[in-house]
Amino acid sequence: MDRAALAAILDRLCSASEETGTVEFKSNWDNPHDIGEYICALGNTARLDNEDRAWLLWGVENGTHRITGTVFDPFSAKGEGNQSLIMWLMQKISPKPDFQFHRLEHADGPVIMLEIHPPRMAPLAFQGERFIRVDSHKTKLAKYPAIEGRLWAALESPEDWSSQIIPGATFDDLDPDAVSFCRQRFLDHLLKGETDPERQEKIRTDAHGWDITTLLNKARLTIQGRITRSTLLLLGRDESAHFLSPADVKISWILRDDQHRMISSQHFGMPLLLATDAVFRRIRNVPIEYMPDGSLFPVPIPQYDNWVIREALHNCIAHQDYRLGGKINVVEYPDKLVFSNLGSFIPQSVEWMLENQSPPERYRNQWLIDGMIRLRMIDQAGSGIRRMYETQRERYFPLPDYDFAEEIDGYPRVRLSLSGKILDSNYTQLLMRRADLKLRQVFLLDKVQKGLSISANEARALREGKLIEGRAPNYFISAKVAEWTDQKARYIHNRAFDDEHYRKMIIEYLRQYKQASRQELDELLLPKLSDVLTFKQKRDKIRNLLQALRREGHLQNLGGRQSSVWALASEV
């Protein structure tokens, strides 16, 4: 966009009497997290208000809209970890955002104009949290379910992809074995909860007498006898996949070793109703030894719960965004299974799903999900994820891990990892059986045990229950949890002493030995520092301690820039 066009847009935005839901004025504000949240809030509001873009402006005084200029430079600014701000924002926002920074040299000072295009497929989320503008204020979208419902309705292609009728497709395009299996699965659905023998027999007689049109209409796969995309996905012959182009209707099973090298693979196409059983049979659910309470002998149990495997696989089918052209992957490692599908995670978060018994207001493939429920492929909508976590908790296994950060060719992807080993048998069992802990608390403590990152809000919730200690990102279990789980020694190793303790150690060492190289000081302090720190973080902390003591006049570096030899300043 050239200077004249930017200047005209700036004049138009500044001439408005007040901020709107799609325009925000700032001065020299440069907090990366706030910028990420505003991109999401402004972009989502632009979609809701049917605007072609939103704007975030630096160098314009809020209220008066007077141009004052700014020193903020997004092209040199950093996000976290010294990463460029723009790349950092791209990685933290999902689905992949469409925005562009512009610099306009104005007579009253430079102005930065952030042009934000509205999302197309799903609301924008920063680090898994969606935002919106309400009365010109940025707020979490989850607080306003009615607005969230309107936002989903305003997104491009709001119609259900899976319910669309396919012209030209006929019952000849369906796999006979899949149709037969569909009849049995739907009959099981109808008989569920029915205890009257006469009623059961009548249901069986009726179901076996239905022709294919009646069967598939009742199973909510066809619409008035016409083939839908859901019909073909679940029951179609593999050679009929061209009807669903550009969707790549495949499930790929990949076996890798502990070095991530591929050992074997196999690809399964339509009908997906039968393909899932074929994939399930390929997964090597080998027994592992488990020591029950009060037993002196190990008991073999399967690495993975069969129901959890099937639920994870069927969820990939139900929630895949088939418009993106990707396939479903099931990658098997020696100690874990990883399921992945393309498309953003529609519920607000996994934590929200664990705390709420009701399903989200909207699903991507509602017609497909309705059919899969009737074929008993998935639980009633909204309950499957919670049941997976509860099942893993009951088995004393680490809880499932969802990852929404990774993208494929710019498209959002959901990855679910199931651990096939108990990371710490004693810790896991004692933690999982605590009846006074909510499932969400167990979920977050499980992430802390695995060394996974948790958000500031999640950390705050655990701190309120006195369940963790430490500072971001190096959290560790609290003394209370350590006592519960017999992890008292680990707690002491994880808990850091305050900096004064380490400063005294350095000074006492130098009083005793007069001088010390950096290597000698590392040997002194590295074993004493918290185990939650990485090796690099420990070395950085030692460097910071030494530099602080030097600036305060306590130490002197005798080696100069080329080498590091430290002594007490009073001894030099």
N, C-alpha and C positions, 0 to 999 in steps of 0.2 A: 504494500500500500504506500503510495507516494506521500510527500510532505503535505501537499495541498489537500488531499483527501483526509489525512489525519487531522490537519488544522480545522477543516470544516466540521469533522465529527466532534472535536474538542469544543468548538464554539457552540455547537448544538447541545452537547451534554451540559456545559457550564451555564447555558442560558435557561435551563430548566429551573423551576422555582424551588424544587427540593429533590433529594435523592429518590430514585425509584427502586423497585426490587431488582433491577438489572444493572444498576450503576452504583459504584461506591467510590468516594473520594478519600484520598489519604495524603499525608505529607511526606515524611521520611521513614515511615513505618516499614520494617523489613523482617518481621518474625516469620520464618519459613512455615511453621505449622499453621499460623493464622492465614497465610497466603493460600496454602493448600485447602483449608476449610472454605475460604471465600471463593476460590475457583469453583468448588463443588456447589456452594450455595447459590452463586450467581448463575452458573451454568444450568442448574436444575430449575431455577426460577425462570430463566429465559425459555426453557422448554415448556414450563407450565403456563407462562404468559404468551406463548406463541411468538416470541421475539427471535430474530435470526441470530442475535449475539448479545453478550453482556460485556460490561466494561469495568475494569478496576484501574483507577487513575491515581498516580502519585504526582505531587507537586501542585495539587489543587486544594485549597482550604475548604474543609468541610463546613457547611452552613452558608458561607458567603459565596462559595464557588470561585473565589478569587485565585488567580494563578500566582503561585509563590515560588515555583521551582522546587526541585528535589535533588538530594545527593544520592538517593537510592539508585543502584546500578544492578539490574537483574542479570546482566551478562557476565559480571564478575562476582556476584554474590554466591554464597555457599549454602547448601542445605545442611545435612548432618554428615559428619565424618569427612569434611573437606571436599565433598562431592559438589559439583556445580548445581546451583539452585534449580535450573530448568530440568536437568536430568533427574534430580532427586524428586521433583514434583511429578514428573512423568511416571516414576516408579511407584510413588506413594498413592497415586490417584487411580482408581479403576471405575468403569472400563477406561481404556486408554483415552485421556482427554485430548481435546483439540483446542489449543490456545496458542497465542503468539504475543510476545512482548514487542512493543514499538517505542522508539525514543524520538521525541519531537523537540527540536530546539526552538523554544518560544522566546519572544522578546523579554518576558518577565522571568525567564529561567527554564531549565530543561523539565520536560514532562514525560513520565513513563506511562504508556497506555497499554494495558493488558487486555487483549481481545480474546474473549472466551466464547466458543461455539457451544450450543446446547448439546447434551447427549442424545444419542439416537436409539439405543437399545435398552438401557437401564440407567437409573439415576446415578450420578457421580458420587463416589465415596472417597474420602481421604482416610487412609489407614483403616478401612473397613467401616467407617462411620459416614452416614449420609447427612447432608446439610441442606437447608432451604432458607430463603429470606421471608420473614413474616413481619409486616409493618416496618420494612427497611432495617430489620435486625437479623443477623445471622443466628440460626438456631438449629438444633438437631431435628432432622426430618421425622425421626421415630416418635417425637412428642405430638405429632399432628397426623394421625392415621388417615383422616379424611383428606388432607392435602396430599398425602402420599398416594392415596388411591387415585386422585385426579391427575397426579403427575404420571403415574403408570399409564393411565388412559390417554395422556397427551403424547406419549412416546411414539416414534415412527412404528408402523406396522403393528398397531395394537391388537389386530386380530390374531386369534390363536392359530399358529402355523400348523399345528398337529390336527386341527379340525377341518382343514380345507379339503374339499372334494377334488379328486383327481380325474379330469376328463379322460376318457379312453380306457381307464383301468376297469377290469371286470373280475368276476370271481375266478376266472381261469388264471388270473395272475397270483392267486393265493396257493400256498403250499398245503396239500391235503393233510399231511401229518400234523402241521401246525394247527389247522382248523380242528382236527380231531382232538388234539391236546387242549385247545381253547375250550371246547365243549366240556371236557372233564374239569378243567380249572374253574370255569364259570359255574358248573354244577356244585363244586366244592364251596364256592362263594354263597350260593343259594342255600345250601344245607347248613352253613355255619350258624350255630346257635339253635338250630331246630331240633327239638327232642322228641316230638310226637312221631312214632313210627309210621302211622298212616299218612301223615303230612309229608314225611320224608319220601315215602314210596310214590306219592302223587307228583312231587317235584321231579323225581328221577324219570318217571314215565313221560311227563310233559317235556322235559329237557331233551330226552332222546328222540322225541317226535318232531322237534323243531327242524324246519329246513334251514339252510345256511343263512338265508336272508333274515329270518326271525332270530336265529341265534346271535348273529353279529349286531343286529339292531338292539337286542336286549342287553348285550355285553357292552354297548356304547362304543363300538368300534366303527360301525358304518352309520350313515345318516340316511334314513328312509331307503335303505338298500343300496346306497351309493358308496363307493370305496373312498375312504379318507386316507390322508397320509399316515394316520395312526394304524389303520388297517394294514397297510403295506409294511410299515415298520415292524409290526409284531408278527404278521402272518404271511407276508408276501414272499413269493419265490425270489431267490437271489438274482435271477435274470430279469426281474421286474424292477430292479433298483434304479434304472434310468428314469423312472417316473418321478423320483425324488431328487434328481440333480438340481443344485450342486451338492446336496448332502452326500457325504461319504459314509454310508450306513455299514460300518464295520466295527467289530471289537477285536483289538489286537492283544493277544497274550504274549508277553515277553519275559523270558527267564534270564536273570542276570546273576553273576557271582558276586562275591563280596568286594571285588574290584570294579564293579559296574560293567564288566564285560558281558556281552550277550552270549548266552549259551544256546538258546533255542527260542523260536517264536512260531506263532500260528495266528492266522487271521480268520475271523468268523463273520459271515455276512448275514443277510436276511434268510429266514425269518428270525427276528431277535428273541421271540418267545422260546425257540429251541436253541438258539445260539448261546444263551446264558448258561444253560445246563452243560453245553459242550465246553465253555470256558471254565466253569466250575470244576469239571472233571480234570482239567489240565493242572489246576493249582495243587501243588504238593503240600497238603496240609499234614505235615509229619508230626508225630507225637513228640512232646517234650516232657521231661520229668518235673513233677510238681510235688511239693511236700505239704500235705494237708496238716491242719492243726492237730496236735496230739498224736501224730503218726511218726513212727521211726523209719518208715519205708516210703520211697518216692512212688508216686502214681503217674502213669503216662496219661497226658491229656493232649488233645490236638492244639496246634499252634493258634488256630483261629476258630472262632465259633462259626458254624455253618450258616446260621441265620444272618449273622453280621456280614459275612462275605456276600451272600445273595442280596441283602438290602443295599450294600454299597454299590454293587454292580447294577442293580435295577434302578438305583437313584441316578446313576450316570445316564442310563437310557431315558429316564423320565425328564431329566433337567438339561440334557444336552441342547445347545443352541444349534440346530441342524442347518440353519441358514449360513453358518460360518464355514461349512464344508469340511470340518474336522472329524476325526474318528475317536472312538473311546479306547483308552489304553488301560490295560491291567498289567503292571510290571511286578514280577515276583523276585524278591531278593531273599537271601538266606534267612533274614530276620525280620522281614516286613513285606507287606503288600501295599502297592500304591495304585490307586484308581484315579483317573483323570478324565475330565470332559470339558469341552469348550462352552463358554457362557459364564456370565457373572452369577455370583451367589445371590439369589433374590431376597431371602430373608435378611433382616437387619444385621444379624450376626449369629454365630453358633451359640453364644451365650444367651441371646434372646430366645432361640429355639429351645434351649434347656430350661429356661425359666417359664416359658409360656406354653400352656397345653394346647392352645388354639393354633391352627395353621396360619401362615401369612395371608394377607388379603388377596394376593394374586400369585399365580404360577405361570411359568413360561409356556408350558404345553399342557394346559388344563384338560383338554379332551383326551390326550394320551394318558395322563395320570388317572383320570376317571376309569378308563378302560383297564389300566394295569391294576387298579384296586379291585375291579370286578374279576380279574383273572388271578387275584391273590399274589401278584408279583411284588407289591409294596403294601405297607400298612396304610390305614386311613391317613389321608394327607396330613402332614405335620407331626406325626408321632414317631416316625422311623428313626430320625436322628437321635432323639432323646433315648429311645429304646436301645440303640447301638451303644451309647455311653453307659446306660444302666447295665447292659449285658457285660461290657468290659469291666465295669466296676465289680460286678458280682463274681467275675472270674479272677479278680485281683490282678488284672493285666493293665498296662498303661492305656490311658484313654486315647481314642482316635485323634489324629492331628489333621486339621483342615488348613490349607494354604491357598490364599487367594491372590498372592503378590505376583506370581509368575504369569507372564503373558506369552502367547504363541503368535508370532507375526502381528503383534499389536492387538490381538484379541484376548479377552479375559479367559482365564482357565481356573477351574476348581480342582485341587488335588487333595485326596484323602489318603492318609497313611495309617495302616493298621500294624501295630507292633506285634511281632511273633515271639517276643521274649519278655520276661519280667526283668526290668532294669535293676531293681533292687528288691528282692523278694520280701524282706522284712519290712522295709519302708512302705512298699506298695500295699501289702496285705493289711497292715495296721492302719494305714491311711484310709483305704477303701472301705473298711468296715466301721469307720466312725459314723454312727447313726446321727450324731449331732451336727455333722457337716452337710450342708446342702450340696447337691450335685454340681452346681456352678463353682462352689469353693473347691471341691475335689478336682474339677476340671482345671482351675487355675493353678492349684498346687502341683498338679501333674505336669503342667507346663514348666513351672519353676524347677521341678526335679529333672526335667529333660534339658534344662538350660535354654528353653525357648523364650523369646521376648514376650512381655506382657505390657499392656498400655498403662498410662498413668492412672486412668480410672480403675482399671483392674487391680493395680497395685494398691490404690487407695482403699478399695473394698477389702483386700486381704489385710492391710494394716489395721483397719477398723476392728477386725476380728483377732488382731494380734497373732496373725498366722505367718507373716514374713518380716524380714528385716533387710537392711542394706539399702543401697541407692541404685537408681536406674543406671545401666541395665543389669547390674550385678546383684539381683535379689537372691536371698536364700531363706530357708525355712526358719521360723522363729524358735526361741528356746522352748515354747509350749509344744509346738509340733515336733521338735526334736525329742522331747520327753515322751510324747505319745508313741513315736515310731522308733524309739531306741536309737536315735541318731545324735546323741549328746556329743560324742567325739567329733562327728562331722560338723556339728554346729560350732564348736569351738574353733575348728579349722577355718570355717567359712566367715565367722565373725571377725571383722577387722578391729584391731586396736585403733585408738585415735592417733592422729599424726604425732602428737607429743611423745607418745611411747617410742615411735621409731626414731624421732629426732634425738631422744636421750640415748638410744642404742648407738647411733652414729657417733655422738660426742664422746660417750664412754669408751668406745672402741679406739677413737683417735687419741684420747688421753692415755690409753694404755700402750698403744703401738706407734704413736706420733704421726704416722702417715698411713695412707691406704689407697690402693688403686681402685678404680671403679669395679673391677672384677672382684676384688676382695670385699667391697661393700655389698655387691650383689650376692656373694656367697653368704654374707652375714644376714641380709634381710629377705632374700627371696623365699626361703623356707618359712619365714614368719608371717608373710603377707597372706591375706585371705585367699582361700582356694577358689573363690568364685571369680577371681581375676584371672585373665589369660596371662601367659608369659610376657607378652608385650606390654599389657597393662601394668604388670608388676614392675617391669623395668622403667616404664614411664613414670610410675609413682616414685621410684627411688630417685630418678633424675630430678623430678619436681621438688622432692625433699631437699636434695643437695643444693639446688639453685636457690631455694627459699632461705636455707641457712647461710648461703654465701651472700645474698642480698641483705640479710640482717646483720652481717658482719661477724658471724660465728665461725665460718669456714673460709678457706682460700684454696683455689685450685692452683697447684704448683706446676701442673703439666702444660698449661696453656691449651690452645685449641687442638693440638695434635695428639695429646694424651691427657688422661684424667688421673691426677694424683692429688688427693685431698689431705688437708691438715687443718688443725685449729688455727684460726687467725691469731690468737694470743700466743701461739707457739712459734709463729713465723718471725 
